[in-house]
Amino acid sequence: MCADGRSPWQVILDVGDAIDAGVIVAGIARVRRPTRARLGGQARALAQRARRPLLLLPVDASPAGAGVPAIFAYDGSASAGDAARAATQLLRPRPAIVATVWLSASHAVGVARLALPDEVARRGTNRLDEASHRQAEGEACDGAALLAAAGWPCATAALETPRNVPMAIIGAADEHDAAIVVTGTRGRSRIAAALLGSSAEGILRHAERPLLLVSPSG
């Protein structure tokens, strides 16, 4: 707590507002627990309340090579578009992978079989999955077009998961040893945390690499 009663995160946000900062940069350290890593309280407070782009850098992060890709979490929402555009203004161009996650319906087959013949349930599930996959591919291409227009070389990825969107993004970042993960703080998730969209919240909790968070007003 500062002498005037404000928390450190509030001081940082106030200074950012006073100088109309283009981005807030903060180092993050993780507090280890027996079962999982937890983000430090100040970084979490910044992430929840920042209304301008926030770049979080792990204290032990090493500079990434020029050819190491950035991962953009993209769901077709206005927030995802804001994040992509902000990143092209704040970061140097590098290869990018626009990752859109689609939720497979395979986990619902068991429930459907309670009321439907197996073959009917299977065909219905396959049709739903095909439609979700196509939509994800289209959204990823839309995001790639935004980045390509700004001079970023892009690839796309439609990532399948039964339910955990953040971990699908983290898995892609780990697979490619991404230089940074870029995400908006509000998306299409139906269930949002109190102050931070639930997908961004999950990425924030588990990403072990630089993270650029962009709020809708960022």
Buried (B, 14 or more C-beta within 10 A) or exposed (E): EEEEEEEBBBEBBEEBEEEEBEBBBBBBEBEEEEEEEEBBEBBBBBBBBBBBBBBBBBEEBEEBEEEBBBBBBBBBBEBBBBBBBBBBEBBEBBBBBBBBBBBBBBEBBEEBEEEBEEEEBBEBBEEBBEEBBEBBBBBBBBBBEBBBEBEBEBEBBBBBBEEBBBBBBBBBBBEBEBBBBBBBBBBBBEEBBEEBBBBBBBBBBBBBBBBBBBBBEB
